[in-house]
Amino acid sequence: MKYLNELAEGDRISAVYLCKKAATLTTKNGKDYMSLTLMDKTANADAKIWEPNSEGIGDFDELDYIYVSGDVTVFNGAIQVNIRRLRKAEDGEYDPTDYLPMSPYDNEGMYNQLKNVIETIKNPYLNTLLKSFFIEDKDFIETFRKSSAAKTVHHGFVGGLLQHTLAVTRLCKFYTKAYSILDHDLLISAALLHDIGKVRELSKFPENDYTDDGQLLGHIYMGAEMVAEHAADIDGFPAKLLSELQHCILAHHGELEFGSPKTPELIEAYALHLADNTDAKIETFTEAVKDKEEGKWLGMNRPLGANIRCTSMWTEKADETN
C-alpha cells in the first residue's frame, strides 16, 4: 500500500484505508457530497466524494476499512483525495497494524520495565495498590497497554500511555536521587498512576476519542477515583497516604487553567507536575519535527506557543522507551 504521508499532488491511488470520520454535507449550490477522514499509521488525510450516489460508491460506515480509488490534489496546503470509487474492504485485504499509529518502542519491553519499577516500592500499601492495577487487573492492563496518552497533541498512538508513564516515572526517579527531600515511594507511585484515568477518558483505537465520562469528568478526577476504589479493597490502607497520593494525581497539571482541580501543595505533587509537563512538551516537539528538514522553521505550534525549528534530523532510538 501507499501510506498517506507518501501521497503527492497528481497521484492516482487504489488502496485500503481506515475511514476515521464520514459526514454528508451540502455545497453552496445545494448538492450533497461526502467528507471523509482517511487514516493509516502515518497520517490522516481529508477525502471527498463529490458523487456519493454514483454506482461506484458502495455502502460503508465510520471505522470501516475501505478500498478507495481516486486522485490526489492539494487544497489549502494539505493533501486531499477525491474518491471516484469506494467499497468496504474484505478480510485479508488489509493488515490492521498498517492503520493504527504505534509507539516506536516494544510494548512488552515497556510493560516489563513498569513491573520492575513497582518492585522498587517498599511501602507495602503502595506496592499492593500498584500491583492491583498493573499485575492483577487483566482488563485494565490490556486497555492501559493499548491506550494513547492523548487524542492528538502528544503520545496519540497505541502504547502512548505506557510510553508516557514510563518517561514521567524515569524523570521522577531522577528527581528522588537529586533531591533527598522527595518521598521516593509516594512520588514514583504517583508517577505510575497519574494518568490511569485516560483508560476511561479516551475510547479505544481506532476511534481514540473522548468518551462521555471523558468529556464530563476528565482523566484527572477519574484517576483519583480509581485509586480510591482500589485502595478501599486493601485492608488498613492509611487515609493520609491515600489523600497524598490522590492530591498528586489531582494536581499533576499544575495550574487550574490547565485542568488541575488542585494546584500542587506537596513537593511530590510539584515534582510530578514538572515531570509530566517536561515529557509532554518534549514529545510534542519531537512529533512536530519528525521527518522535517534540518534547519527548517515549522511555523507556530499552538501547544508549544512558539514558532519552532528542526535543529537536527529526527531518528527513532533503538531502545524501548524515549
C-alpha positions as a Python dict, from the first residue, in 0.01 Angstrom:
ca = {
    (1, 'M'): (0, 0, 0),
    (2, 'K'): (98, 363, -36),
    (3, 'Y'): (92, 535, 302),
    (4, 'L'): (-86, 867, 335),
    (5, 'N'): (232, 1055, 423),
    (6, 'E'): (378, 944, 88),
    (7, 'L'): (98, 1089, -125),
    (8, 'A'): (168, 1383, -353),
    (9, 'E'): (-40, 1602, -578),
    (10, 'G'): (-119, 1425, -904),
    (11, 'D'): (-102, 1070, -763),
    (12, 'R'): (-371, 820, -856),
    (13, 'I'): (-438, 570, -583),
    (14, 'S'): (-618, 240, -537),
    (15, 'A'): (-566, 126, -179),
    (16, 'V'): (-727, 38, 153),
    (17, 'Y'): (-750, 300, 427),
    (18, 'L'): (-935, 327, 754),
    (19, 'C'): (-1234, 561, 742),
    (20, 'K'): (-1197, 752, 1068),
    (21, 'K'): (-1476, 1004, 1001),
    (22, 'A'): (-1752, 1040, 743),
    (23, 'A'): (-2022, 1303, 703),
    (24, 'T'): (-2272, 1400, 435),
    (25, 'L'): (-2261, 1774, 365),
    (26, 'T'): (-2415, 2017, 117),
    (27, 'T'): (-2241, 2255, -120),
    (28, 'K'): (-2346, 2619, -160),
    (29, 'N'): (-2539, 2507, -467),
    (30, 'G'): (-2742, 2259, -264),
    (31, 'K'): (-2565, 1946, -389),
    (32, 'D'): (-2484, 1665, -145),
    (33, 'Y'): (-2129, 1537, -109),
    (34, 'M'): (-1938, 1332, 150),
    (35, 'S'): (-1638, 1445, 351),
    (36, 'L'): (-1416, 1168, 490),
    (37, 'T'): (-1106, 1145, 706),
    (38, 'L'): (-882, 864, 589),
    (39, 'M'): (-630, 721, 833),
    (40, 'D'): (-329, 494, 839),
    (41, 'K'): (-40, 465, 1084),
    (42, 'T'): (146, 755, 922),
    (43, 'A'): (-117, 1029, 889),
    (44, 'N'): (-476, 1141, 847),
    (45, 'A'): (-596, 1283, 516),
    (46, 'D'): (-905, 1466, 402),
    (47, 'A'): (-1110, 1297, 127),
    (48, 'K'): (-1418, 1395, -71),
    (49, 'I'): (-1684, 1200, -258),
    (50, 'W'): (-1844, 1451, -492),
    (51, 'E'): (-2088, 1199, -639),
    (52, 'P'): (-2198, 991, -337),
    (53, 'N'): (-2493, 832, -518),
    (54, 'S'): (-2294, 703, -815),
    (55, 'E'): (-2268, 332, -892),
    (56, 'G'): (-1905, 315, -789),
    (57, 'I'): (-1968, 417, -427),
    (58, 'G'): (-2065, 124, -204),
    (59, 'D'): (-2209, 117, 146),
    (60, 'F'): (-1972, 179, 438),
    (61, 'D'): (-1964, 322, 790),
    (62, 'E'): (-1718, 517, 1002),
    (63, 'L'): (-1431, 300, 1131),
    (64, 'D'): (-1467, 61, 836),
    (65, 'Y'): (-1165, -32, 627),
    (66, 'I'): (-1247, 91, 278),
    (67, 'Y'): (-1091, 27, -63),
    (68, 'V'): (-1078, 358, -247),
    (69, 'S'): (-974, 468, -593),
    (70, 'G'): (-920, 833, -664),
    (71, 'D'): (-695, 1127, -740),
    (72, 'V'): (-473, 1322, -503),
    (73, 'T'): (-493, 1700, -505),
    (74, 'V'): (-382, 1976, -270),
    (75, 'F'): (-636, 2206, -104),
    (76, 'N'): (-537, 2484, 138),
    (77, 'G'): (-188, 2340, 153),
    (78, 'A'): (-296, 1989, 256),
    (79, 'I'): (-339, 1661, 68),
    (80, 'Q'): (-696, 1581, -36),
    (81, 'V'): (-818, 1260, -201),
    (82, 'N'): (-1104, 1292, -449),
    (83, 'I'): (-1265, 949, -441),
    (84, 'R'): (-1415, 807, -761),
    (85, 'R'): (-1482, 451, -644),
    (86, 'L'): (-1522, 304, -294),
    (87, 'R'): (-1619, -26, -136),
    (88, 'K'): (-1585, -184, 203),
    (89, 'A'): (-1260, -383, 220),
    (90, 'E'): (-1274, -757, 272),
    (91, 'D'): (-1087, -962, 531),
    (92, 'G'): (-740, -1039, 406),
    (93, 'E'): (-712, -721, 202),
    (94, 'Y'): (-552, -527, 484),
    (95, 'D'): (-335, -564, 794),
    (96, 'P'): (-479, -362, 1088),
    (97, 'T'): (-128, -281, 1211),
    (98, 'D'): (-79, -65, 899),
    (99, 'Y'): (-358, 166, 1008),
    (100, 'L'): (-304, 236, 1376),
    (101, 'P'): (-28, 472, 1492),
    (102, 'M'): (206, 277, 1719),
    (103, 'S'): (469, 362, 1976),
    (104, 'P'): (816, 307, 1824),
    (105, 'Y'): (909, 107, 2134),
    (106, 'D'): (833, -255, 2214),
    (107, 'N'): (516, -277, 2422),
    (108, 'E'): (616, -591, 2608),
    (109, 'G'): (955, -442, 2692),
    (110, 'M'): (795, -125, 2828),
    (111, 'Y'): (548, -326, 3035),
    (112, 'N'): (831, -531, 3186),
    (113, 'Q'): (1011, -209, 3278),
    (114, 'L'): (697, -84, 3451),
    (115, 'K'): (671, -407, 3652),
    (116, 'N'): (1034, -372, 3755),
    (117, 'V'): (969, -20, 3882),
    (118, 'I'): (688, -150, 4103),
    (119, 'E'): (937, -380, 4276),
    (120, 'T'): (1131, -72, 4393),
    (121, 'I'): (833, 47, 4601),
    (122, 'K'): (896, -62, 4961),
    (123, 'N'): (580, 81, 5120),
    (124, 'P'): (355, -228, 5144),
    (125, 'Y'): (31, -37, 5085),
    (126, 'L'): (158, 142, 4776),
    (127, 'N'): (319, -174, 4643),
    (128, 'T'): (-8, -365, 4684),
    (129, 'L'): (-204, -82, 4524),
    (130, 'L'): (22, -70, 4220),
    (131, 'K'): (7, -446, 4175),
    (132, 'S'): (-372, -436, 4199),
    (133, 'F'): (-371, -225, 3883),
    (134, 'F'): (-68, -334, 3682),
    (135, 'I'): (-31, -701, 3777),
    (136, 'E'): (-370, -834, 3884),
    (137, 'D'): (-633, -637, 3688),
    (138, 'K'): (-610, -806, 3348),
    (139, 'D'): (-875, -592, 3179),
    (140, 'F'): (-709, -271, 3300),
    (141, 'I'): (-364, -392, 3192),
    (142, 'E'): (-481, -478, 2839),
    (143, 'T'): (-652, -142, 2796),
    (144, 'F'): (-367, 56, 2954),
    (145, 'R'): (-106, -102, 2728),
    (146, 'K'): (-306, -25, 2412),
    (147, 'S'): (-418, 327, 2505),
    (148, 'S'): (-287, 663, 2390),
    (149, 'A'): (-188, 940, 2630),
    (150, 'A'): (-387, 1200, 2437),
    (151, 'K'): (-626, 1237, 2146),
    (152, 'T'): (-378, 1436, 1938),
    (153, 'V'): (-116, 1662, 2097),
    (154, 'H'): (138, 1410, 2231),
    (155, 'H'): (166, 1031, 2256),
    (156, 'G'): (-153, 993, 2049),
    (157, 'F'): (-76, 637, 1943),
    (158, 'V'): (-117, 277, 2060),
    (159, 'G'): (117, 231, 2356),
    (160, 'G'): (145, 606, 2406),
    (161, 'L'): (4, 597, 2760),
    (162, 'L'): (254, 331, 2866),
    (163, 'Q'): (543, 516, 2698),
    (164, 'H'): (448, 848, 2861),
    (165, 'T'): (400, 688, 3203),
    (166, 'L'): (745, 532, 3192),
    (167, 'A'): (908, 856, 3079),
    (168, 'V'): (745, 1053, 3361),
    (169, 'T'): (845, 784, 3609),
    (170, 'R'): (1208, 794, 3495),
    (171, 'L'): (1218, 1170, 3542),
    (172, 'C'): (1069, 1134, 3889),
    (173, 'K'): (1323, 863, 3971),
    (174, 'F'): (1599, 1111, 3878),
    (175, 'Y'): (1440, 1377, 4098),
    (176, 'T'): (1443, 1144, 4400),
    (177, 'K'): (1815, 1086, 4353),
    (178, 'A'): (1889, 1457, 4310),
    (179, 'Y'): (1665, 1584, 4592),
    (180, 'S'): (1657, 1382, 4911),
    (181, 'I'): (1354, 1575, 5040),
    (182, 'L'): (1129, 1381, 4800),
    (183, 'D'): (945, 1073, 4923),
    (184, 'H'): (1053, 809, 4668),
    (185, 'D'): (763, 569, 4713),
    (186, 'L'): (494, 837, 4706),
    (187, 'L'): (637, 1017, 4401),
    (188, 'I'): (708, 705, 4195),
    (189, 'S'): (366, 559, 4277),
    (190, 'A'): (202, 885, 4175),
    (191, 'A'): (401, 887, 3850),
    (192, 'L'): (285, 537, 3763),
    (193, 'L'): (-77, 620, 3844),
    (194, 'H'): (-107, 984, 3736),
    (195, 'D'): (-274, 917, 3400),
    (196, 'I'): (-464, 592, 3462),
    (197, 'G'): (-791, 782, 3419),
    (198, 'K'): (-715, 805, 3047),
    (199, 'V'): (-829, 446, 3002),
    (200, 'R'): (-1178, 583, 3079),
    (201, 'E'): (-1135, 929, 2925),
    (202, 'L'): (-1049, 809, 2574),
    (203, 'S'): (-1212, 536, 2369),
    (204, 'K'): (-1008, 254, 2221),
    (205, 'F'): (-838, 271, 1883),
    (206, 'P'): (-914, 324, 1604),
    (207, 'E'): (-1162, 580, 1740),
    (208, 'N'): (-938, 727, 2015),
    (209, 'D'): (-1188, 1000, 2100),
    (210, 'Y'): (-1333, 1139, 2422),
    (211, 'T'): (-1593, 924, 2595),
    (212, 'D'): (-1896, 1081, 2762),
    (213, 'D'): (-1725, 1048, 3102),
    (214, 'G'): (-1407, 1183, 2949),
    (215, 'Q'): (-1591, 1497, 2845),
    (216, 'L'): (-1792, 1533, 3167),
    (217, 'L'): (-1537, 1427, 3429),
    (218, 'G'): (-1188, 1412, 3275),
    (219, 'H'): (-899, 1176, 3339),
    (220, 'I'): (-763, 1359, 3643),
    (221, 'Y'): (-1078, 1319, 3852),
    (222, 'M'): (-1142, 966, 3724),
    (223, 'G'): (-783, 862, 3801),
    (224, 'A'): (-810, 981, 4161),
    (225, 'E'): (-1143, 799, 4187),
    (226, 'M'): (-994, 475, 4052),
    (227, 'V'): (-714, 491, 4310),
    (228, 'A'): (-970, 532, 4589),
    (229, 'E'): (-1168, 234, 4458),
    (230, 'H'): (-866, 5, 4463),
    (231, 'A'): (-737, 136, 4797),
    (232, 'A'): (-1074, 58, 4954),
    (233, 'D'): (-1006, -312, 4888),
    (234, 'I'): (-670, -302, 5070),
    (235, 'D'): (-716, -365, 5440),
    (236, 'G'): (-582, -81, 5654),
    (237, 'F'): (-472, 148, 5369),
    (238, 'P'): (-376, 470, 5553),
    (239, 'A'): (-618, 757, 5492),
    (240, 'K'): (-337, 1015, 5499),
    (241, 'L'): (-134, 825, 5240),
    (242, 'L'): (-438, 793, 5014),
    (243, 'S'): (-506, 1167, 5036),
    (244, 'E'): (-145, 1250, 4950),
    (245, 'L'): (-146, 1013, 4653),
    (246, 'Q'): (-478, 1144, 4525),
    (247, 'H'): (-354, 1501, 4566),
    (248, 'C'): (-54, 1427, 4345),
    (249, 'I'): (-288, 1296, 4075),
    (250, 'L'): (-534, 1584, 4111),
    (251, 'A'): (-256, 1846, 4090),
    (252, 'H'): (-36, 1699, 3818),
    (253, 'H'): (-139, 1954, 3552),
    (254, 'G'): (-4, 2220, 3783),
    (255, 'E'): (-249, 2504, 3730),
    (256, 'L'): (-626, 2537, 3744),
    (257, 'E'): (-633, 2683, 3391),
    (258, 'F'): (-472, 2365, 3259),
    (259, 'G'): (-738, 2138, 3411),
    (260, 'S'): (-596, 2060, 3754),
    (261, 'P'): (-869, 2055, 4023),
    (262, 'K'): (-589, 2143, 4267),
    (263, 'T'): (-256, 2320, 4242),
    (264, 'P'): (45, 2132, 4386),
    (265, 'E'): (62, 2166, 4765),
    (266, 'L'): (304, 1880, 4831),
    (267, 'I'): (658, 1877, 4698),
    (268, 'E'): (595, 1537, 4541),
    (269, 'A'): (292, 1677, 4359),
    (270, 'Y'): (502, 1964, 4226),
    (271, 'A'): (778, 1728, 4112),
    (272, 'L'): (520, 1510, 3935),
    (273, 'H'): (378, 1816, 3758),
    (274, 'L'): (725, 1914, 3634),
    (275, 'A'): (797, 1563, 3508),
    (276, 'D'): (460, 1531, 3335),
    (277, 'N'): (493, 1870, 3169),
    (278, 'T'): (850, 1801, 3059),
    (279, 'D'): (769, 1474, 2885),
    (280, 'A'): (452, 1610, 2725),
    (281, 'K'): (634, 1914, 2583),
    (282, 'I'): (941, 1723, 2465),
    (283, 'E'): (723, 1462, 2293),
    (284, 'T'): (509, 1736, 2135),
    (285, 'F'): (826, 1893, 1995),
    (286, 'T'): (960, 1554, 1885),
    (287, 'E'): (644, 1467, 1694),
    (288, 'A'): (631, 1814, 1535),
    (289, 'V'): (984, 1789, 1389),
    (290, 'K'): (963, 1423, 1288),
    (291, 'D'): (1078, 1376, 928),
    (292, 'K'): (1120, 1751, 880),
    (293, 'E'): (1417, 1914, 709),
    (294, 'E'): (1707, 2011, 935),
    (295, 'G'): (1717, 2387, 999),
    (296, 'K'): (1365, 2442, 867),
    (297, 'W'): (1132, 2676, 1056),
    (298, 'L'): (799, 2498, 1100),
    (299, 'G'): (574, 2788, 1197),
    (300, 'M'): (364, 2847, 1506),
    (301, 'N'): (298, 2534, 1712),
    (302, 'R'): (-9, 2606, 1923),
    (303, 'P'): (56, 2357, 2208),
    (304, 'L'): (413, 2488, 2244),
    (305, 'G'): (318, 2850, 2184),
    (306, 'A'): (617, 2917, 1961),
    (307, 'N'): (747, 2918, 1605),
    (308, 'I'): (968, 2608, 1618),
    (309, 'R'): (1267, 2492, 1415),
    (310, 'C'): (1413, 2150, 1349),
    (311, 'T'): (1776, 2159, 1464),
    (312, 'S'): (1864, 1804, 1360),
    (313, 'M'): (1711, 1514, 1175),
    (314, 'W'): (1470, 1316, 1391),
    (315, 'T'): (1563, 950, 1430),
    (316, 'E'): (1390, 674, 1621),
    (317, 'K'): (1601, 534, 1903),
    (318, 'A'): (1657, 164, 1916),
    (319, 'D'): (1586, 129, 2288),
    (320, 'E'): (1244, 53, 2432),
    (321, 'T'): (1143, 394, 2561),
    (322, 'N'): (1213, 755, 2479),
}
